[in-house]
């Protein structure tokens, strides 16, 4: 009889950061490529000193940066501007949770004063006055909108008074926050591996904004206490600094007649590309698969794509093959909507510096409450200083752009990300300032390639949706 091989038991267990430093965990995982022993045994052999030596040699010296991905850092970042928050959160491979101005009333004087203005005391005084004017308008708008809502907002029969008051306040804060500037302070919870954190620190320290450079230095200092070796050399990067330089002029004014959403480009042969990608997994060279697809009829190619998503559910992701084709849009969002849009970090987005030159959107609830005059006056009072600051401090001028001001962004979205974005942001639960342009983008995609979206499971399909069951 043939002897049976000895049974090998599967083991799945954590390496606890309570027992090991993040650097020790990273090295333990890295050493398994050359050490046959179990992770737990390797971990017992890896001292803090040995971990530091390993990282200095292999991660820093030889550039094996993937090792740093096993070390995870959680950092609380408080009282930074929304503008600096954009820079901090401009990294795909990290997780962020931010203080929400939709659910909280923002305190007066809760705004950042850029250190750049210390060089010009007169402009600094004007800047503080402009921010205080916007925050004063915010409080008056809140009072006015709440006064409007109390007699007009119906209270549910089972709704407690406290819940009703909270709902009314949320509606008011959601609308009135539009007048707040990008200087408004926020808190961000950050979770990142050491490799991603090192990149984020380098970007911040290469910024034109003094605030972002200071944040980068503080992140490095705090991060070093957790992973002293893995982010040891994060620093200013001359190449990044040159790429991020902001000019002191504006390229133009979008104005009210500028389309908010423009489909700039898309893959004309998307169905063929998708069919080939979907068939490639079954074997054969890509050129051979493309030849097979080329010999198919249009209906046969589409059937391959349909089969991949025919039974897709509302919470299912589209197949990875859908990342091989996509669409490029130019969006003009208000700044509040742009901040939500950029959370979809699987896309490729190219944002311009914040400006007031593209006009602004007044929230509908502010208009309904008869507070649009106050809103307009507050915006008009702050805008001239933006242009004045831009001449001398082009980066710092961005702090005065409000959440209502329109901003341009160029976005490349794969079809897979479109499925996710359209399902999420076209629903009635999405904020209206992002929901409207996303629905428009969806209509443009459906207009040019309806066959790719007929199985998209929408929670709240718009009236024009042609694929109702």
C-alpha positions in Angstrom: 0.0 0.0 0.0 1.1 3.5 -0.8 1.8 5.5 2.4 -0.5 8.6 2.7 1.3 11.9 3.0 1.1 13.4 6.4 -1.9 15.7 6.9 -1.1 19.4 6.8 -3.5 21.4 8.9 -4.7 24.8 7.6 -4.1 27.6 10.1 -5.4 31.1 10.0 -4.5 33.4 12.8 -3.8 37.1 13.5 -0.5 38.7 14.3 -1.5 41.1 16.9 -0.2 44.7 16.9 -0.5 44.5 20.8 2.3 41.9 20.8 4.3 43.1 17.8 5.1 46.5 16.3 3.9 47.3 12.8 7.4 47.0 11.5 7.9 43.6 13.1 4.6 42.4 11.5 5.8 43.7 8.1 9.1 41.9 8.4 7.5 38.7 9.6 5.4 38.6 6.5 8.3 39.6 4.3 10.6 36.8 5.6 8.2 34.0 4.7 9.5 34.2 1.1 12.8 32.7 2.3 12.0 31.1 5.7 9.9 27.9 5.7 8.8 28.2 9.3 5.3 29.3 10.4 4.6 33.0 10.7 4.3 32.7 14.5 7.8 31.2 14.8 9.3 33.8 12.5 7.6 36.5 14.6 9.3 35.2 17.7 12.7 35.6 16.1 12.1 39.2 14.8 13.1 41.7 17.4 12.5 45.4 17.0 16.2 45.9 16.2 16.2 43.2 13.6 13.1 44.6 12.0 14.7 48.0 11.7 17.8 46.5 10.2 15.8 44.5 7.7 13.8 47.5 6.6 16.8 49.7 6.3 18.5 47.2 4.0 15.6 45.8 1.9 12.9 48.4 1.9 15.1 51.6 2.0 18.3 50.2 0.5 17.0 47.9 -2.2 13.6 49.5 -2.8 11.5 46.4 -1.9 8.7 48.8 -0.9 5.9 46.2 -0.9 7.1 45.1 2.5 5.9 48.4 3.9 2.4 47.6 2.9 2.1 45.2 5.8 2.6 47.9 8.4 -0.7 49.8 9.0 -1.0 53.2 10.7 -4.1 54.9 12.1 -3.8 58.6 12.5 -6.3 61.2 13.8 -5.9 64.5 12.0 -7.8 67.4 13.5 -8.5 71.0 12.7 -7.1 71.2 9.2 -8.8 73.1 6.4 -11.1 71.4 3.9 -8.6 72.4 1.2 -5.8 70.6 3.0 -8.1 67.7 3.6 -8.4 67.4 -0.2 -4.6 67.1 -0.4 -4.5 64.5 2.4 -7.3 62.4 0.9 -5.8 62.5 -2.7 -4.5 59.0 -2.4 -6.1 55.8 -3.6 -4.6 53.3 -1.2 -5.9 54.6 2.1 -9.1 55.0 4.0 -10.6 58.2 5.3 -13.5 59.3 7.4 -14.2 63.0 7.7 -16.2 65.3 9.9 -19.5 66.0 8.0 -20.8 69.5 7.6 -24.1 67.9 6.5 -24.8 66.7 10.0 -23.0 69.1 12.3 -23.3 72.9 12.9 -19.9 74.4 12.3 -18.7 76.8 15.0 -17.9 80.4 14.2 -14.3 81.2 13.5 -13.7 77.5 12.7 -11.5 78.4 9.7 -7.8 78.1 8.8 -5.7 81.3 8.5 -3.0 80.6 6.0 0.5 81.3 7.2 1.3 82.7 3.7 -0.6 85.9 4.7 1.7 86.6 7.6 3.9 88.3 5.0 1.1 90.8 4.3 -0.7 91.9 7.5 -3.3 94.0 5.7 -4.3 91.1 3.4 -4.4 88.8 6.5 -6.9 91.2 8.2 -9.0 91.3 5.1 -9.0 87.5 4.8 -10.1 87.0 8.4 -12.9 89.5 7.9 -14.0 87.7 4.7 -14.1 84.4 6.5 -16.0 85.8 9.4 -18.5 87.3 7.0 -19.1 83.9 5.4 -19.5 82.2 8.8 -21.8 85.0 10.0 -23.9 84.5 6.9 -23.9 80.7 7.6 -25.5 81.2 11.0 -28.1 83.7 9.7 -28.9 81.3 6.9 -29.3 78.4 9.4 -31.7 80.5 11.5 -33.7 81.6 8.4 -34.0 78.1 6.9 -35.0 76.5 10.2 -37.7 79.2 10.7 -38.9 78.3 7.2 -38.9 74.6 7.8 -40.7 74.5 11.1 -44.2 75.3 9.8 -43.7 73.6 6.4 -41.9 70.4 7.4 -44.4 67.8 8.5 -43.7 65.7 11.5 -44.4 62.0 11.2 -47.1 60.5 13.4 -44.6 58.2 15.1 -41.7 60.7 14.9 -40.4 61.9 18.3 -39.9 65.7 18.8 -36.2 65.2 19.1 -35.9 63.2 15.9 -38.1 65.8 14.1 -35.8 68.6 15.3 -32.7 66.7 14.2 -34.2 66.0 10.8 -35.0 69.7 10.3 -31.5 70.7 11.4 -29.9 68.3 9.1 -31.8 69.7 6.1 -30.8 73.2 7.1 -27.1 72.4 7.7 -27.0 70.5 4.5 -28.1 73.5 2.5 -26.4 76.3 4.4 -23.0 74.7 4.4 -22.7 75.8 0.8 -21.7 79.3 1.9 -18.7 78.0 4.0 -15.2 78.5 2.5 -12.6 75.8 1.7 -10.8 77.3 4.8 -13.4 75.6 7.0 -11.8 73.3 9.6 -12.4 69.6 9.6 -11.2 66.4 11.2 -10.0 63.3 9.2 -9.5 59.8 10.4 -6.7 58.2 8.3 -5.8 54.5 7.9 -3.0 53.7 5.6 -0.2 51.2 5.2 3.3 52.7 5.5 4.0 52.6 1.8 0.9 54.7 1.0 1.5 57.0 3.9 5.1 57.7 2.8 3.7 58.7 -0.6 1.0 60.9 1.0 3.6 62.6 3.1 5.8 63.3 0.2 2.9 64.8 -1.8 1.9 67.0 1.2 5.5 68.2 1.8 5.8 69.1 -1.9 2.7 71.3 -1.8 2.6 75.0 -2.5 0.4 75.4 0.6 2.3 76.0 3.8 -0.5 74.2 5.7 -0.1 71.1 3.7 3.7 71.0 4.1 3.2 71.4 7.9 0.7 68.6 8.0 3.0 66.4 6.0 5.9 67.0 8.5 3.6 66.3 11.4 2.3 63.1 9.8 5.9 62.0 9.3 6.7 62.7 12.9 3.7 60.8 14.3 4.1 58.0 11.8 7.7 57.5 12.8 6.6 56.6 16.3 4.8 53.6 14.8 7.0 52.7 11.8 10.3 54.5 12.4 12.1 53.0 9.5 9.4 52.6 6.8 8.6 56.3 6.5 11.9 57.6 7.6 12.8 59.2 4.4 9.5 60.7 3.3 10.3 64.3 2.3 9.8 67.1 -0.1 10.0 65.9 -3.7 11.2 68.4 -6.3 9.5 66.7 -9.2 6.1 66.7 -7.4 6.6 70.3 -6.3 7.2 71.4 -9.9 4.1 69.4 -11.1 1.9 70.9 -8.4 2.8 74.6 -8.9 -0.3 76.8 -9.2 -0.4 79.7 -11.6 -1.7 83.1 -10.6 -4.3 83.5 -13.4 -7.4 81.8 -14.5 -7.8 80.0 -17.8 -11.3 81.2 -18.3 -14.8 81.5 -17.0 -17.2 78.6 -17.4 -20.3 80.7 -16.7 -23.9 79.6 -16.5 -24.0 78.7 -20.1 -21.2 76.1 -19.8 -22.4 72.5 -19.8 -22.1 71.0 -16.4 -21.4 67.6 -17.9 -19.7 66.8 -21.2 -18.8 63.4 -22.5 -15.4 64.1 -23.9 -14.4 60.6 -25.1 -15.3 57.0 -24.9 -14.2 53.6 -26.3 -16.1 53.2 -29.6 -15.2 49.5 -29.9 -16.1 48.8 -26.2 -18.3 45.7 -27.0 -15.5 44.0 -28.9 -12.9 44.8 -26.2 -15.2 43.5 -23.5 -16.1 40.3 -25.4 -12.4 39.6 -25.9 -11.5 40.3 -22.3 -14.4 38.0 -21.1 -13.3 35.2 -23.4 -9.6 35.5 -22.6 -10.1 33.9 -19.2 -11.0 30.7 -21.0 -7.6 30.3 -22.6 -5.7 31.1 -25.7 -3.6 34.1 -26.7 -5.2 37.6 -26.8 -4.6 38.0 -30.5 -6.3 34.7 -31.2 -9.3 35.7 -29.0 -9.5 39.1 -30.8 -9.6 37.3 -34.1 -12.4 35.1 -32.8 -14.3 38.1 -31.6 -13.7 39.8 -35.0 -15.3 36.9 -36.8 -18.5 37.1 -34.6 -21.6 38.9 -35.5 -22.5 42.0 -33.5 -25.3 40.1 -31.8 -22.8 37.3 -30.8 -20.4 39.8 -29.3 -23.1 41.5 -27.3 -24.4 38.1 -26.1 -20.9 37.5 -24.5 -21.2 40.8 -22.6 -24.8 40.3 -21.6 -24.0 36.9 -20.1 -21.5 38.5 -17.8 -24.0 40.9 -16.2 -27.4 39.5 -16.9 -27.9 38.4 -13.3 -25.9 41.1 -11.6 -27.5 42.2 -8.3 -27.8 45.7 -6.8 -24.8 45.1 -4.5 -22.6 43.2 -7.0 -19.5 44.7 -8.6 -19.3 44.5 -12.4 -16.6 42.0 -13.7 -13.0 43.2 -13.6 -13.0 42.9 -17.4 -15.2 46.0 -17.5 -12.1 48.0 -16.4 -10.7 47.7 -19.9 -13.1 50.2 -21.4 -14.3 53.5 -20.2 -15.5 57.1 -20.6 -14.0 60.5 -20.1 -16.2 63.3 -18.8 -15.6 67.0 -18.0 -17.7 67.8 -15.0 -18.5 71.2 -13.4 -19.5 70.5 -9.8 -20.0 72.8 -6.9 -17.1 72.3 -4.5 -19.2 70.3 -2.0 -20.2 67.8 -4.7 -16.7 67.7 -6.0 -15.4 66.6 -2.6 -17.9 63.7 -2.6 -17.1 62.8 -6.2 -13.4 62.5 -5.5 -14.1 59.8 -2.9 -14.6 57.5 -5.8 -10.8 56.9 -6.0 -10.8 54.1 -8.5 -11.4 56.7 -11.2 -8.7 58.9 -12.6 -9.7 62.5 -11.9 -7.8 65.7 -12.8 -9.0 68.7 -10.7 -8.1 72.3 -11.4 -7.2 74.7 -8.5 -10.2 76.0 -6.7 -11.6 79.2 -8.2 -14.6 81.5 -7.9 -14.5 82.2 -11.7 -17.0 79.6 -12.7 -19.9 81.0 -10.7 -21.8 79.2 -7.9 -24.9 77.3 -7.2 -27.5 78.5 -4.7 -29.1 75.5 -2.8 -32.8 75.2 -3.6 -33.8 75.2 0.1 -32.1 78.5 0.6 -34.1 79.9 -2.3 -37.3 78.4 -1.0 -36.7 80.0 2.4 -36.3 83.4 0.7 -32.6 83.6 1.9 -31.0 83.7 -1.5 -30.4 87.4 -1.3 -28.3 87.0 1.9 -26.5 84.1 0.3 -25.6 86.1 -2.8 -24.4 89.1 -0.8 -22.2 86.9 1.3 -20.6 85.3 -1.8 -20.2 88.7 -3.5 -18.5 90.2 -0.4 -15.8 87.4 -0.4 -15.1 87.0 -4.1 -13.1 90.2 -4.7 -10.5 89.2 -2.1 -10.1 85.9 -3.9 -8.9 87.7 -7.0 -6.7 90.1 -5.0 -5.0 87.2 -3.2 -4.6 85.2 -6.3 -2.1 87.8 -7.7 0.3 87.4 -4.8 -0.7 84.1 -3.1 -2.4 81.9 -5.9 -2.4 78.7 -3.8 -3.7 80.4 -0.6 -6.5 82.2 -2.6 -8.2 78.8 -2.9 -9.2 79.0 0.8 -11.9 81.6 -0.1 -13.7 79.5 -2.6 -17.0 78.4 -1.0 -18.6 75.0 -1.2 -21.1 76.6 -3.6 -18.5 77.7 -6.2 -18.3 75.5 -9.3 -15.1 73.6 -10.0 -14.0 71.8 -13.1 -12.7 68.2 -13.1 -11.8 65.8 -15.9 -12.6 62.2 -15.0 -11.8 58.9 -16.7 -14.2 56.2 -15.4 -14.0 52.6 -16.4 -17.3 50.9 -17.2 -16.9 48.9 -14.0 -16.6 52.1 -12.0 -19.6 53.5 -13.9 -21.7 50.7 -12.7 -20.8 51.4 -9.1 -21.0 55.2 -9.4 -24.3 55.3 -11.3 -25.9 52.8 -8.8 -24.8 54.8 -5.8 -25.0 58.5 -6.9 -28.1 58.2 -9.1 -30.2 57.1 -6.1 -32.6 59.4 -4.3 -30.4 59.1 -1.2 -27.5 60.9 -3.0 -27.0 64.6 -2.5 -28.8 66.5 -5.2 -25.8 68.5 -6.2 -23.9 65.4 -7.2 -27.0 63.3 -8.2 -28.0 65.7 -11.1 -24.7 65.7 -12.9 -24.2 61.9 -12.4 -27.6 61.2 -13.9 -26.7 63.5 -16.8 -23.4 61.6 -17.3 -25.4 58.3 -17.2 -27.8 59.6 -19.9 -24.9 60.5 -22.1 -23.3 57.1 -21.7 -26.6 55.4 -22.4 -27.1 57.6 -25.5 -23.9 56.4 -27.2 -23.8 52.8 -25.9 -27.2 51.7 -24.5 -26.3 48.0 -25.0 -23.7 48.2 -22.2 -26.2 49.5 -19.5 -29.4 47.5 -20.0 -28.6 45.2 -17.1 -27.4 48.0 -14.7 -29.5 47.5 -11.6 -30.6 51.0 -10.5 -32.4 51.5 -7.2 -34.1 54.7 -8.4 -34.2 54.8 -12.2 -34.9 58.2 -13.7 -38.1 58.7 -15.8 -36.2 58.4 -19.1 -34.5 55.1 -18.2 -35.2 52.8 -21.2 -34.6 49.4 -19.5 -37.4 49.1 -17.1 -38.5 45.6 -16.4 
